Amino acid sequence: MSEDGIQPIYGKNKFGPFFFVFNGNIPCNDYDNSYTLDSIMIRDFFINNAINCSNWSKLLQQFVIRFKRAYSIILFSSEDIYLIKDRFGVRPLCYSFSNDKQILEISSESVGLSYKNPIQEVKPGEILLFNTRNIKTPLVIFNYNETNNISNKYGGKCIFEYVYFLNPNTIWNNIHVDAIRAKWANKLSEIDIELIQNNIKEDYLVIGIPSTGIVDGIKYADKLGLNYFQAITKNSKVNRTFILSKEERDIVSKKKYIYDSDKINGKKVIILDDSIVRGVTMKNMVGNIFDCGAAEVHIRIISPEITNICKYGKDIPTCDELIAANMDNKQMTKYFGATSLIFLDIFDMLDTIDPYINKKTICSGCFGGSYGDVEDIKDICNKRIKTIDKQL
């Protein structure tokens, strides 16, 4: 059996061989310090605890009761397919059928499904069983929240999914990702109305940072009547940088984007991006834009400052790595070398999402909000501001 955590994960217990894939992160230190990979911890749970269970259904119920979050799991046994979601509903997991219900599709995101009639989302705390001999109707074998009479105010759905991870065309919790990002961009544009009115609009150029900032930039520019041009494009040879080591990130972030200096030269550039984590890429970007001849560089972020750790999916193990946890807005602006810097207010973010789903069911812990209104992380970082002379 593989010990490297590469999915799908294979195992074998008293019920026979099994495979599973999962999206999320279960903090090993919260359960068993002997593990460094949550995927191997999950596999071993299915192997070791099967001894005292009569079937897979009982075993998976024990799993959901034992592990709080964060996971969406697809498990294949010899005869059945199981879909399992943690009680907080942190990550998406959905399925749909072909018209004749002969074909079952399962995906983390709705955009990954070709059949739309209709798309069903696995509920928080739910275990669904699909028998491979008759997949037409899923069997709900357990729902943690319903069993424990937990109300729909139980929090935990990850806000950062909407900010960064989800495809713009995905719908999750009845919220279209593209639409909610556009609303956040509009909120930012309202802040800048006075700035734009006191200047010549033709002097400005709005650029959305690929790829999650593009829609935001277009919506922002439309709202203020400014010119938009994709003068920054992503280098196809460079992938996400925030998951890399510090040494790799410093090198790769400088090569992440390609700049159209002819369009940028002489302009007051406003860049729209989804978030700032460590700030390395943003610092390099601002410098590159000025090198292209920009008169000003204004940074607009459609999410709040990331000030706290996330143990459930983002690679943010300590607050020391978070620039917004260690600098205030003025210090960050100076560090980036920008003309101005504005983040979306967390209350504006949550109020915008609230008409669609109760904002109390959202985990916004990384932005200084709640990790869930029933069970919060005990050891979170308080937002702190300190001057780092070597960085400034």
C-alpha positions in Angstrom: 0.0 0.0 0.0 1.3 3.4 -1.0 2.5 5.7 1.9 3.0 8.8 -0.2 -0.6 10.1 -0.1 -1.0 10.1 -3.9 -4.7 9.6 -4.7 -6.6 7.4 -5.1 -5.6 5.8 -1.9 -5.8 2.0 -1.8 -6.5 -0.2 1.2 -7.9 -3.6 2.2 -9.9 -4.5 5.3 -12.2 -7.3 6.4 -14.8 -6.2 3.8 -12.3 -6.5 1.0 -10.2 -4.0 -1.1 -11.2 -0.3 -1.3 -10.1 2.9 -2.9 -11.0 6.5 -2.0 -10.3 10.1 -3.0 -10.9 13.1 -0.9 -10.8 16.9 -1.0 -10.0 18.8 2.2 -7.6 18.4 5.2 -8.0 16.7 8.5 -5.4 18.0 11.0 -3.5 14.9 12.1 -2.4 16.6 15.3 -6.0 16.9 16.5 -6.4 13.1 16.3 -3.1 11.1 16.1 0.4 12.7 16.3 1.9 9.6 14.7 0.6 10.6 11.3 1.9 13.3 9.0 -0.5 12.5 6.1 -4.2 12.7 6.7 -4.9 10.4 3.7 -2.9 7.6 5.4 -4.7 8.3 8.7 -8.0 7.9 6.9 -6.9 4.7 5.2 -5.7 3.2 8.5 -8.9 4.1 10.2 -10.9 2.2 7.6 -8.6 -0.8 8.0 -8.2 -1.0 11.8 -11.8 -0.1 12.8 -13.5 -2.4 10.4 -12.7 -5.2 12.8 -15.5 -4.2 15.2 -18.0 -3.2 12.5 -20.5 -5.5 10.7 -20.5 -3.5 7.4 -19.2 -0.5 5.6 -22.1 1.6 6.7 -21.3 1.2 10.3 -17.7 1.8 9.7 -18.3 5.1 7.9 -20.7 6.3 10.6 -17.9 5.8 13.1 -15.6 7.8 10.8 -18.0 10.8 10.5 -18.6 10.8 14.3 -14.8 10.6 14.9 -13.5 13.2 12.4 -15.0 16.6 12.5 -13.6 18.3 9.4 -12.6 18.9 6.7 -13.3 16.3 4.0 -15.5 15.3 1.1 -14.8 11.7 0.3 -15.6 9.3 -2.6 -15.0 5.7 -1.5 -15.2 2.6 -3.7 -15.7 -0.8 -2.2 -16.1 -4.0 -4.1 -19.8 -3.4 -4.8 -20.7 0.1 -3.7 -19.8 3.7 -4.0 -20.0 6.0 -0.9 -20.1 9.8 -0.7 -19.1 11.2 2.6 -19.1 14.9 3.8 -18.0 16.2 7.1 -20.6 17.7 9.5 -19.5 21.3 8.8 -19.9 20.9 5.0 -16.6 22.7 4.5 -16.0 21.5 0.9 -18.3 20.9 -2.1 -19.3 17.4 -3.3 -22.1 16.8 -5.8 -23.5 14.2 -8.2 -26.0 13.9 -11.1 -27.5 11.2 -13.3 -28.0 10.8 -17.1 -31.5 11.1 -18.3 -32.1 7.4 -18.1 -30.3 7.2 -14.7 -27.9 4.6 -16.2 -24.8 6.8 -15.6 -23.8 8.4 -12.3 -21.4 11.4 -12.3 -19.7 12.6 -9.1 -17.6 15.8 -8.9 -16.2 18.1 -6.3 -17.7 21.0 -8.3 -20.9 21.3 -10.3 -19.0 22.6 -13.3 -17.4 19.1 -13.6 -20.8 17.5 -14.2 -22.2 17.1 -17.7 -25.7 16.1 -16.5 -27.6 19.0 -15.0 -31.0 17.4 -14.3 -30.7 18.1 -11.4 -27.4 18.4 -9.6 -27.5 17.2 -6.1 -25.2 18.4 -3.3 -24.2 16.0 -0.6 -25.4 17.5 2.7 -23.1 18.3 5.7 -22.6 15.2 7.8 -24.2 12.9 5.2 -23.2 9.5 3.9 -24.7 8.3 0.6 -24.6 4.8 -0.8 -24.8 4.0 -4.5 -25.0 0.2 -5.3 -23.1 -0.4 -8.5 -25.8 -2.9 -9.6 -28.5 -0.3 -9.3 -27.3 3.3 -9.1 -30.6 4.9 -9.9 -31.4 5.9 -6.3 -28.9 6.8 -3.6 -29.5 5.5 -0.1 -28.9 7.9 2.8 -27.4 5.7 5.4 -26.5 8.4 7.9 -26.6 12.1 8.5 -24.7 13.3 11.6 -26.5 16.6 11.9 -30.0 15.3 11.6 -29.2 12.5 14.0 -27.9 15.0 16.6 -30.7 17.6 15.9 -28.2 20.2 14.8 -29.8 23.2 13.3 -29.0 24.7 9.9 -27.1 27.5 11.7 -24.2 25.0 12.2 -21.3 26.7 10.5 -18.3 25.7 8.5 -18.7 26.2 4.7 -15.4 27.6 3.5 -15.6 31.2 2.2 -12.2 30.8 0.6 -13.7 28.3 -1.8 -15.7 31.2 -3.4 -12.7 33.6 -3.2 -10.1 31.4 -4.9 -10.6 27.6 -5.3 -13.9 27.2 -7.1 -14.3 27.5 -10.9 -16.2 30.7 -11.8 -18.9 28.7 -13.4 -19.5 26.5 -10.3 -22.7 26.7 -8.3 -22.4 25.8 -4.6 -25.0 26.3 -1.9 -27.1 27.9 -4.6 -24.5 30.6 -5.1 -23.0 31.1 -8.5 -19.3 31.7 -8.0 -19.0 34.2 -10.8 -21.9 36.2 -9.5 -20.7 36.5 -5.9 -17.2 37.5 -7.0 -18.8 40.2 -9.2 -20.8 41.5 -6.2 -17.6 41.8 -4.1 -15.9 43.7 -7.0 -18.9 46.1 -7.1 -18.5 46.7 -3.3 -14.9 47.7 -3.9 -15.9 50.0 -6.8 -18.2 51.9 -4.4 -15.2 52.7 -2.3 -13.4 54.3 -5.2 -16.2 56.4 -6.7 -14.8 59.6 -5.2 -11.2 58.8 -6.2 -12.3 58.3 -9.8 -14.6 61.4 -9.9 -11.7 63.7 -8.9 -9.5 62.4 -11.7 -9.6 61.9 -15.5 -11.0 58.4 -16.2 -8.9 58.0 -19.3 -5.8 58.1 -17.2 -6.7 54.8 -15.5 -6.3 51.2 -16.6 -8.0 48.3 -14.7 -6.3 44.9 -14.9 -7.7 41.7 -13.3 -5.0 39.4 -12.1 -5.3 36.0 -13.8 -7.2 34.0 -13.4 -9.6 34.6 -10.5 -9.2 38.4 -10.7 -10.3 38.8 -14.3 -14.0 38.8 -13.8 -13.6 41.0 -10.7 -11.6 43.5 -12.7 -14.1 43.6 -15.5 -17.0 44.2 -13.2 -15.1 46.8 -11.2 -14.1 48.7 -14.4 -17.7 48.6 -15.8 -19.1 49.9 -12.5 -16.8 52.9 -12.6 -16.7 53.4 -16.4 -13.0 52.8 -16.6 -10.9 51.1 -19.4 -10.2 47.5 -18.9 -7.4 45.6 -20.7 -5.8 42.3 -19.9 -2.3 43.8 -19.8 -1.1 41.1 -17.4 -1.3 37.4 -18.5 -0.3 34.3 -16.7 2.8 32.4 -17.7 1.5 29.0 -18.6 4.6 27.4 -17.3 4.0 28.5 -13.7 1.3 27.1 -11.5 0.0 28.2 -8.0 2.8 29.6 -5.9 1.3 29.8 -2.4 1.7 26.1 -1.9 5.4 26.1 -2.7 8.3 26.5 -0.2 9.6 30.0 0.6 12.7 29.5 -1.5 10.7 28.2 -4.5 8.0 30.8 -4.1 10.5 33.7 -4.2 12.0 32.5 -7.5 8.8 31.3 -9.3 6.7 34.4 -8.4 9.0 36.6 -10.4 8.2 34.5 -13.5 4.5 34.1 -12.8 3.1 36.8 -15.1 3.8 38.4 -18.5 3.3 42.2 -18.8 2.2 44.4 -21.8 4.3 47.5 -21.2 2.8 49.4 -24.1 -0.6 49.3 -22.5 0.7 50.0 -19.0 3.1 52.8 -19.8 1.9 56.2 -18.4 -1.3 54.8 -16.9 -2.6 54.9 -13.3 -3.1 51.1 -13.0 -5.7 49.5 -10.7 -5.2 45.8 -10.2 -7.9 43.5 -8.9 -6.9 40.2 -7.2 -8.7 37.6 -5.1 -6.5 37.6 -2.0 -3.1 38.3 -0.6 -1.5 35.5 1.5 2.2 36.0 2.0 2.6 39.0 -0.3 5.7 37.8 -2.3 3.9 37.7 -5.7 2.2 41.0 -5.1 5.4 42.8 -4.2 7.1 41.5 -7.4 4.0 42.4 -9.5 3.8 46.0 -8.3 7.5 46.5 -9.1 7.1 45.0 -12.6 4.1 47.3 -13.3 6.1 50.3 -12.4 9.0 49.0 -14.5 6.5 49.1 -17.4 6.1 52.8 -16.9 3.0 53.0 -14.8 2.3 56.4 -13.1 0.5 54.8 -10.1 -0.4 51.3 -9.0 -3.5 50.8 -6.9 -4.2 47.4 -5.4 -7.8 46.2 -4.8 -8.5 42.8 -3.2 -12.0 41.3 -3.3 -11.5 39.6 0.1 -10.5 40.8 3.5 -7.0 40.5 5.0 -6.0 36.9 5.7 -4.9 37.2 9.4 -5.5 33.7 10.8 -4.3 30.1 10.2 -6.4 27.5 8.3 -6.1 23.9 9.3 -8.7 22.6 6.9 -7.4 23.1 3.4 -5.2 26.1 2.8 -1.5 25.8 3.3 -1.3 28.3 6.1 0.2 26.6 9.1 1.4 29.6 11.1 0.5 33.3 11.3 4.1 34.3 10.8 3.7 33.6 7.1 0.8 35.9 6.7 1.7 39.5 5.8 -1.6 40.9 7.0 -1.1 39.4 10.4 2.2 41.2 10.8 1.6 44.5 9.0 -1.2 47.1 9.0 -2.5 48.6 5.7 0.0 51.4 5.6 3.0 49.1 6.2 1.8 46.6 3.5 1.3 49.4 1.0 4.9 50.6 1.6 6.2 47.0 1.4 4.5 46.4 -1.9 5.6 49.8 -3.2 2.0 50.5 -4.2 0.1 53.9 -4.4 -2.8 52.5 -2.4 -4.2 49.3 -1.1 -7.8 48.4 -0.2 -9.3 45.1 0.9 -12.9 44.2 1.0 -14.4 44.5 4.5 -15.3 41.2 6.1 -18.8 42.5 7.0 -19.4 43.5 3.4 -18.2 40.1 2.2 -20.6 38.2 4.6 -23.5 40.5 4.1 -23.3 40.0 0.3 -23.4 36.3 0.7 -26.2 36.3 3.4 -29.2 36.7 1.0 -28.3 33.3 -0.5 -27.3 31.3 2.6 -27.2 32.2 6.3 -23.8 33.8 6.8 -23.5 32.0 10.1 -23.0 28.8 8.1 -19.8 30.3 6.6 -16.3 29.6 7.9 -14.4 32.9 7.6 -11.8 32.2 10.2 -8.8 32.9 8.0 -10.2 36.4 7.5 -10.5 37.0 11.3 -14.1 35.8 11.4 -15.7 32.6 12.8 -14.5 29.1 12.0 -18.1 27.9 12.8 -20.6 29.1 15.4 -20.7 25.7 17.2 -17.1 24.6 17.3 -14.2 27.1 16.7 -10.5 26.3 16.5 -9.1 26.7 20.0 -5.6 27.7 19.0 -6.1 30.6 16.5 -3.9 33.5 16.0 -5.1 36.9 17.1 -4.5 39.6 14.5 -1.4 41.4 15.5 0.5 44.3 14.0 4.2 44.6 14.2 6.8 46.4 12.2 9.3 44.2 10.4 12.3 46.4 9.7 14.1 44.0 7.5 11.1 43.8 5.2 10.5 47.5 5.1 
